[in-house]
């Protein structure tokens, strides 16, 4: 090959014309490499060394690297900024070429599209013309321009550009790149060629969590209001990828978790305590907050945040926990275990009737401050409610013998109510009141004692 200035250097590269087998000569120069010199299947082999005669590919102690902004994956249609870095301690001028192919057709399956982001690169088509490419020459290549050769830059150079993956998941994609670490002597000798490839897998996308319309409710009773330090239930879709309740190991220094299996909840921008998560339902304890009125509720699942749902924070939000949506979770026995079923609480055995004069322990949320006020409304000992709590049974005033934060159950209160002697038997409504706020009705079964 005759000598000439490097700017106009013509590099003879043998390539086969399809269907004829006749050799032709294609060229590459400081203004960019010809197509099909990346080392990819279907491209000229061995890359550029048939013209840049410094020696065998990848034999000089340098390298070409494909640097992605994140892991070796792609999200369909989501642009990535890519850097190709060519390194060789002894060289001082630089070039590169890169292509992207779908693994199902590595010779001709174009994967996405390239875009130059500065004057150092350009995009070419399979026929050597500049992009956009015709349907019959769809395979793209991004390569250097004259400015990108960076004559005099020693040791390494890099090229930056954007790549937009296909708009749909086409399976694995492989990026192929060839780098030319040249000596800048305006000759074809002494140049070092490097090749590399990088396989990308489709990113595992986390679906966006969605809170249902009117999907944030008082956990004890959907008709109840919501206040700070109140249990709420959130319903929707894609709220979590697991199904479980918090465990003792999730607590830190007796403080309940604000994240459970990468699921978090915020109310008015503050972290709530997350008791239970599932794809369609979350139980959470709202954080302490002096705000009143409309506030945002958001769910984040594996780093993906929902749109905001709006609820109104009240000063108090009394609501009685029920076994089945109707009967109060109350008995003389132990019935305070949080449960991961569709009911917030579970009780042992059937709903038992009580007699007039009996005292029942009603489990309630939303009663506000205690003395003292513990962190996350959790205490190992019962704590008295600051404000006066009253109750009615069948619209008859009932004596409240105690109202405390239940020991060992964050945000759950126990109100001890004596059933009035004058009530009749049957399924009777119970209402808890505090500072003018009434709970929705819960039901107890009253049975008169048998006379002998």
N, C-alpha and C positions, 0 to 999 in steps of 0.2 A: 504494500500500500504506500503511495507516494506521500511525502511530507507536505504539510500545509499548516496554516495557523490553526490553533486549537479551536478558535471560534467557528471555523468552517470545517472542522474535522469530520470526515465521513468514515464511519465505522462499518466495515463489511461484516455482516452477520449472516451466515447461511441459514436459510429457512426453507421449508418445503412448501410449495404451492399445493393447496388441496387438490386431489384427484389427478395431478400430473406427475408429482415427484420431481419436477424440474427445479434446480436450485435457482434462487434469485438473491439479490443483495438488498438488504434494508439498512437504514442508517439511524444513528443516534449521534447527538452532538451536545455541546454545552447548552443548547437551547432546549434540551429534553431528550430522553431516551425514546426510541421507537417502541411500539407496543410489543408485548409478549416476550419481555426480557426479565421476568420476575422469578423464574424458576418454578412457576406453578405448572401443574399438568397441562399439556397442550401448548405451553410456551416454548420458545427456543431453548435448547439445551447446549451447553451448560451456561445459562444466563448470559452474561456479557463477555465472558472470557475469550470467545472466539475473536474478539477485536481488541479488547483491553488485555494485552498479552503479558501481564505481570506474573502469571502462574495460575495454579489450580484454585478453584473457589474455596473460600474459607480456610486458607492455608497460611495466613500472614500474621496471626495473633490479634487481629482486630475483630470487629463484629458489626452487624446491623441489628438494631432492636426495634420492635414495635411496642410503643408505650401507650397503654390505654388509660383513660381517666379513672377506671375502676377495675373490677374483676373481669376475667375473660368471658364475657357474656354480652348479650345484646337484648334490648327491649325493642320489639318491632316498631319502626317508625320514629324512634327516639334518637336524635343526633348525638354523636360522640365526637369529641375533639381528640385527634390522634397525633402522636409525635413519632416520627421515624428518626432514629439516631444512628449515625454512622461513625464508628470510632476506629482510628488507626494512628498510633503514635507517630509514625514516620511520614504521614501524608499531609497535603495542604490544599487540595481541591476536591469537591464533593458532588455526588449525584445519587439519585435513587429512582426506583420505580416500584409501585405497589398496585396490587389488584385484590379484589374480594370475590370469592367464589362460594356458591352453595355446595355443600359436600355431596349432594346427589348428582351434581354435574360439575366436577372440578375443572374440566377443560373449557366449558363454555357457559356455565351457569353464573351469570352476573348476580352479585348479592348487593343490593342497595346502590347508592351513588355517592361519588366524591364531590367535594366543593373546596376550591382554593380559598384560603382565608388571608393570603398576602401575595406579594409579587414574586415569591420564591418558587411557587408551584403552579402547575397547570393540569387540566384533565384532558386526556386523549381517548379516542375510541379505537376499536379494533382495527379500523382502516387507516389510522394515523391522523384522522381529522380531529379537530377540537370538539369537545362536548358542546351541545347535546348530541347523543349518538343515535343513528338510525336503527330501526328494528333489526336489520340484518347485521349490524356491527355493534351489538348491545354491550359487549364486554368493555369495561372501562379500566383505565390506568391513570394513576396520578403520578407525575414525575416532576423533576426540577425545571426551572427556567434558568437563564443565564445568571440572574442575580443570585439564585439559590446555590450556585456552585461555590460561592464564597472563597474565591482565590486568595490564598495567603493565610487562611484560617487553619491553624495546625492542630492536630490531635483528634478533633471530632467536630462534627457539625450536625445540626438537626433540622428537620422539615416538619412543619405543622400544617394541619388541614382538618376539615370536617368530613365525617362519613356518616351518612344516614342509612341505617339498616332497612331491609325490606319492610313494607307496611304490615306484613303478616309473618307468622312464625313459619319459617322454611326449614326448620331443623338446624343442625350445626352448620356453621360458616367458617371458612378458613381464609385468613389474610396472608398473602404472600408478598414479600418485599426483597428486592435486591439493592444493595448499596455499593457505590463505586467510591473508594478512597483513592483518589488520583494524586500523582506527584506534581501535576501542573507543568510538565515539561513540553507541552504541546505535541507529544508523541503518544502512540498507543502503548508503548512499553512502560513498565514500572508501575502500572495501576493495579490496585488490589480489589477484587470483587468478593462480596459477602452476600449470602442469602439467608433468609429465615422465614418461618411461617408461624402462625398463631391461630389455633382453633378456638372459636367462640361457640358457646352454647346459649340457647334461648334463656333469658333470665326468668326465674320463677317469680311471677308477679303476685303480689298480695292484693286481693280485691279490696276495694274501698269499703270500710264499714259504713253502714247506713242505719240511722236511727229512724224507726217508724214514726209516722205522724201520730202525735200524742203518745209517743213511746217512752216518755220519762214520767213515771208515776211514783207515788208513795208506795213503798214495798209492802207495807202492812195492808193498805187498802187503796185501790186505784182512784177512789173518789176523794182521798185525803189530800191535803195541801203538802207543800214541800218547804222545809226550813233548813237552816244549817244544822249539822249534827243529826240528820234524819236519814233513815234508810230509804233508798230509792231503788226501783227496778227499771232497767232500760231494756227495751225490746227493739229488735231490728234484724238485719241480716249482715253476715260477715263480721260480726262483732268480735269473734275470736276464732282460733283454729283448734282450741282444746275445750274440754268440758270438765271443770273441777272447782272445788271449793278451797278456800285457803286452809293451810295446815299450820300447826304450831311452829314449824320451822320457817314459815314465811314471816313471822313476827320478829322484829328487832327491838330489844329492850322494851318488850311489852307493847310496842306500837304496831298496829296492823299494817299490812303492805299497801302501798299505793300503786303497785304494779303486780299483775298476776299473769304469768306466761306471756309477757310482752304486751299486755293489755293495760291501758291506763284510762282514767276518766277524769275530766276536769269540769268543775262547776264554777262559773264566773272566773275562769282562768286559774282556779286553785285545785290542787290535786285532791281527789276523793280517795277513800280507802276502799279497795276492791275485794269483796268477799267471795264472789262467785262469777265465773265466766263460762260462756258457751257461745256457739255461733249465733244464737238468736236471743240470748238473754244475759244480762249482767245485774248483779246486786252490788250496790255500793253505798257507803256511808258518806254523806255530804260533809265537806270540811267546815270548820268554824268560819263564819262570815257575817259581818254586820250589815251587809247589803240587803235591801228589800226591793221587791219589784222584779221585772223581767231580767233574767240572766241566761247566758249560754251554757249549754251542756255539750261536751264533745267526747268522743271515744277515739282512742288511737290503738290500732291493732297492728303489731309488727311494723311500727314506724309509719303506717298509713293512717291519716286522720280523717274522721267523718266530717261532714258538714255539721254546722251547729243546729241543735234543737233548743227551743226556748221554753223555760219554765219560769214561774213567778215564785220568788222566795218570800215566805211569810215569816212573822216573828216566831210563831209556834205552828206545829203541824201534827197535832195528836192523831194517832190512828192505832187501832187495836189489831194486833196480829191475829190471824184466824188459821184454823186447821185446814179448812177447805173453801175459804172465801166467804164463809158465813159464820161458823161457830168460833167464838173467842178461844184463842189458845190459852186455856186456863184450866188448872186442876189442882188438886192438893198434892199431886206427885211431881216428879221431875219432867218438864216438857220444854226445856230451854235450849236444846241442841240445834244449832244451825244445820240446815240440811240442803243437799244439792239436788233435790227433786224439784218438780214444778212448783211445790209449795215452799215458802220461805222457811217455815218452821214445821217440824214434825213432832207428833206427840205419841206417847205409848198408849195403845188401846183405843177404845171407842170414846166418843164424847160422853162424859159422865154427867148425869143430872145432879143438881144441887138443890138444897132445901132452903126456904126462907130462914134467914139468920146465919147461914153459912158464910164464911169469908173466902172469897176466891182471889187468886193471884192472876191479874190480867196483864198480859205482855203488850207493851205500848212503845211506839217511837215518837219522836218529835216533841218532847216535853221540855227541851231547852236546858238551861244551866243547872248545875248541881253545886253543892258545897262540900269539899272544894271542887274545882273544875279540872278534870284530868285531861291529859293529852289524848286526842282521838276518842274521847268519851269512853275510855276503857279504864276499869279499876278492878283490882283483885278483891275489893271490899265494896259492899253497898254504899252508895252516896246519896244523901237526901236531895230531892228536887227543891230548887230555891223557891219557885212560885207555887201558889196554892192550887192543888189538883182536886177537882170534885167529880162526882159520878152520879148517874141515874140508872136505874133498872126499871124498865117499863114505865118511864117518865116519872118515877118516884125517886126522890133524893135518897142516895145511898151513902152510908158512912164510908169515908176513905180512911183506913187505919194506917196507911203508909204509902209513900211514893218514892221510890229510890231507883238509881241507876243499878241495873242488875249486875251483880258481881261476875266478872269473867265474860261478859257479853257486851262488846262495844256498841254504844248507841241504843241499847235495849233497856227499857224501864219496866219495873214491876210495880203495878198499882194494886194494892190490897183493898178489895171492895166487899163490904158486908151486904149481902142480899137483904133488902128490906123485908120485915116480917109480914107486911100487909100485901105483898104481891101474890097474884094467883099463879097456879102452875101452868106450864106450857113453854113454848119457845119465846123468850122475852128479849127485847132489845136492851143493849148496854151502850151508854155513851160516856166518854171521858172528856172533861172540860178543863182548860187552863187558860187564864187571862182572856176569857171571852171566845176562845177558839174551841170548837166542838169537833170531836172525832166522828167519822162516819159510823153508822150503826153496826155493831157486832151482835151476835146472838148467844144467849146461854139457855140451857134447858133447865127449868125449875120443876121440881116434883114435890108435892106436899107429902109430909110424913104419913105413913099408914097408921090409922088409929086402931088400937087394940080393942 
